[in-house]
Amino acid sequence: MIGGGAAVAAVSVVAGTLLAGGESGSIAAPHACRTAAHGAAPQTGPAADRPVRTGAAPAADFDGDGHPDIALAGPAGDVGDSALAGIVAVAYGTSTGTDLGRCQRLTQGDPLIPGKPRGEAFFGFDTVARDFDEDGYTDLAASVFEGCDPHVIIMWGSERGLTRAARVPGTDGSHVPWATEPCLDEQLAAGDFDGDGHADLVFGLGSERGLLKGPFLRDGSPAGTGRVPVPRAPDERADDMAYQELVAGDLNGDGIDDLVTFHNDDTGPETVAWSELHWPVSYLQGGRDGFTQPDTVRLPDAAAGAVGDVDGDGFGDLVLSPRGGGVSRSSVTVVHGTESGPGTRTTTLDRDTPGVPGEEPGDEDGVFVALDTGDVNGDGYADVVAGAPRAEVYAEPGPEEVLFFPGGKNGLTGRGARAFDERDVHGFANSGHNFGRAARLTDMDGDHRADLVVTAPGNWEAPGSAWMLPGSAAGPLPQGITQLHEGTFVGPGEWADLGSGIAR
């Protein structure tokens, strides 16, 4: 662990007193990370250099040094006296395994980030990383809600990391007539949705300008805008539906990213039984002429998703955490991709599937809320991680886990599946720390195997952490772990909400 002097220096930077290179024209500079190392990873050598699997998001490299970086969202983090103002924590990778070199705290309290800290602004509610201005450095886009007015802020990468920022002008909220539209009824996604080779943003379902086209200028202006259709209304719906998630990826193999939208009943489990809740999912197909909504695609109810080619057939598959009806509370469903998009063939794994460890939770709080895909074992197939953190405020106590499902020529079968809880990263099991709240697969150490980044935002009694587990032929390893402590980004007694999300 870094010594006390470095930790004190980190806290002084957190207060926002240091600017990059002593200049007034840069965002607060990166500083020392407070980390811990748990064991040494076995020397297994690199996997074969294989192409990125269909649907996988590119690794972020904000400083262009060739080593992937990660951005952790803390939208409920406090900034001074502004509760729930939101922070974004950035950790820069190194050439040494999953080790971290520098860390950076980003808030609207920084004079170079547009706006100012205000209560319930939730800066970083969604974060996505792409090279939006095409200068060779990854940039970071974050959503923020200022007085129930949603915006997007892009922080620009450079050889020194994220140094400048701009508000994207003309952003628009969602316009879904069958859904409620509270302050946070908005999501952010990145991808190439029109096939022109430039990174785009989507921020506004049903909006005539919800598609923000790249490349972007340094003042935040997009090259153009386009329409995003309203998702198809569920056949049987409650009076109010809340916007839950937006997932991007190529689901029909045409090289253009598509969108999958998630909503759910706004009435809540207090008034509606688990089996009666509605969780509608819609597919919006990207294309050179804009988004379309094929009538032939019908998706099962679900609460979260990710895209990856788990069976290696060249089509991105949609991985879902299903909901509603008699579905298992601890299951993963794969809707296999086709040249027409998500097809009719599905595969569902749960705790009764041979090879899948653990037991079915006895309540609805043990469900998967975080999904991601990536090639962890280096065999050329996308693998899946699923986090079950019991993240709801009034969740019943119980196991908090991350499950790993390896892909293969037959897709997900359960064979080789593994489960991790906080004990595997030298913590405490079932502690209420929300272990598994976010999970991301990205190759941090350059061995052509995706490493697992998993978070536990913690609670008022215990600070949050993020862990990086090396990938291997057997899946994520509980050796050679790098732990990133919340104290890197906030002072004693402050709430960071570290890792409620991970940019992708």
Rosetta blueprint (number, residue, H / E / L):
1 M L
2 I L
3 G L
4 G H
5 G H
6 A H
7 A H
8 V H
9 A H
10 A H
11 V H
12 S H
13 V H
14 V H
15 A L
16 G L
17 T L
18 L L
19 L L
20 A H
21 G H
22 G H
23 E L
24 S L
25 G L
26 S L
27 I L
28 A L
29 A L
30 P L
31 H E
32 A E
33 C L
34 R L
35 T E
36 A E
37 A E
38 H E
39 G L
40 A L
41 A L
42 P L
43 Q L
44 T L
45 G L
46 P L
47 A L
48 A L
49 D L
50 R L
51 P L
52 V L
53 R L
54 T L
55 G L
56 A L
57 A L
58 P L
59 A L
60 A E
61 D L
62 F L
63 D L
64 G L
65 D L
66 G L
67 H L
68 P L
69 D E
70 I E
71 A E
72 L E
73 A E
74 G E
75 P L
76 A L
77 G L
78 D L
79 V E
80 G L
81 D L
82 S E
83 A L
84 L L
85 A L
86 G L
87 I E
88 V E
89 A E
90 V E
91 A E
92 Y E
93 G E
94 T L
95 S L
96 T L
97 G L
98 T L
99 D L
100 L E
101 G E
102 R E
103 C E
104 Q E
105 R E
106 L E
107 T L
108 Q L
109 G L
110 D L
111 P L
112 L L
113 I L
114 P L
115 G L
116 K L
117 P L
118 R L
119 G L
120 E L
121 A L
122 F L
123 F L
124 G L
125 F L
126 D L
127 T E
128 V E
129 A E
130 R E
131 D L
132 F L
133 D L
134 E L
135 D L
136 G L
137 Y L
138 T L
139 D E
140 L E
141 A E
142 A E
143 S E
144 V E
145 F E
146 E L
147 G L
148 C L
149 D L
150 P E
151 H E
152 V E
153 I E
154 I E
155 M E
156 W E
157 G L
158 S L
159 E L
160 R L
161 G L
162 L L
163 T L
164 R E
165 A E
166 A E
167 R E
168 V L
169 P L
170 G L
171 T L
172 D L
173 G L
174 S L
175 H L
176 V L
177 P L
178 W L
179 A L
180 T L
181 E L
182 P L
183 C L
184 L L
185 D L
186 E L
187 Q L
188 L L
189 A E
190 A E
191 G E
192 D L
193 F L
194 D L
195 G L
196 D L
197 G L
198 H L
199 A L
200 D E
201 L E
202 V E
203 F L
204 G L
205 L L
206 G L
207 S L
208 E L
209 R L
210 G L
211 L E
212 L E
213 K E
214 G L
215 P L
216 F L
217 L L
218 R L
219 D L
220 G L
221 S L
222 P L
223 A L
224 G E
225 T E
226 G E
227 R L
228 V L
229 P L
230 V L
231 P L
232 R L
233 A L
234 P L
235 D L
236 E L
237 R L
238 A L
239 D L
240 D L
241 M E
242 A E
243 Y E
244 Q E
245 E E
246 L E
247 V E
248 A E
249 G E
250 D L
251 L L
252 N L
253 G L
254 D L
255 G L
256 I L
257 D L
258 D E
259 L E
260 V E
261 T E
262 F E
263 H E
264 N E
265 D E
266 D L
267 T L
268 G L
269 P L
270 E L
271 T L
272 V L
273 A L
274 W H
275 S H
276 E H
277 L L
278 H L
279 W L
280 P L
281 V E
282 S E
283 Y E
284 L E
285 Q E
286 G L
287 G L
288 R L
289 D L
290 G L
291 F L
292 T E
293 Q L
294 P L
295 D L
296 T L
297 V L
298 R L
299 L L
300 P L
301 D L
302 A E
303 A E
304 A E
305 G E
306 A E
307 V E
308 G E
309 D L
310 V L
311 D L
312 G L
313 D L
314 G L
315 F L
316 G L
317 D E
318 L E
319 V E
320 L E
321 S E
322 P E
323 R L
324 G L
325 G L
326 G L
327 V L
328 S L
329 R L
330 S L
331 S L
332 V E
333 T E
334 V E
335 V E
336 H E
337 G E
338 T E
339 E L
340 S L
341 G E
342 P E
343 G E
344 T E
345 R E
346 T E
347 T E
348 T E
349 L E
350 D L
351 R L
352 D L
353 T L
354 P L
355 G L
356 V L
357 P L
358 G L
359 E L
360 E L
361 P L
362 G L
363 D L
364 E H
365 D H
366 G H
367 V L
368 F L
369 V L
370 A E
371 L E
372 D E
373 T E
374 G E
375 D L
376 V L
377 N L
378 G L
379 D L
380 G L
381 Y L
382 A L
383 D E
384 V E
385 V E
386 A E
387 G E
388 A E
389 P L
390 R L
391 A L
392 E L
393 V L
394 Y L
395 A L
396 E L
397 P L
398 G L
399 P L
400 E L
401 E E
402 V E
403 L E
404 F E
405 F E
406 P L
407 G L
408 G L
409 K L
410 N L
411 G L
412 L L
413 T L
414 G L
415 R L
416 G L
417 A L
418 R E
419 A E
420 F E
421 D L
422 E H
423 R H
424 D H
425 V H
426 H L
427 G L
428 F L
429 A L
430 N L
431 S L
432 G L
433 H L
434 N L
435 F L
436 G L
437 R L
438 A L
439 A E
440 R E
441 L E
442 T E
443 D L
444 M L
445 D L
446 G L
447 D L
448 H L
449 R L
450 A L
451 D E
452 L E
453 V E
454 V E
455 T E
456 A E
457 P L
458 G L
459 N L
460 W L
461 E L
462 A L
463 P L
464 G L
465 S E
466 A E
467 W E
468 M E
469 L E
470 P L
471 G L
472 S L
473 A L
474 A L
475 G L
476 P L
477 L L
478 P L
479 Q L
480 G L
481 I E
482 T E
483 Q E
484 L E
485 H E
486 E H
487 G H
488 T H
489 F L
490 V L
491 G L
492 P L
493 G L
494 E L
495 W L
496 A L
497 D L
498 L L
499 G L
500 S L
501 G E
502 I E
503 A L
504 R L
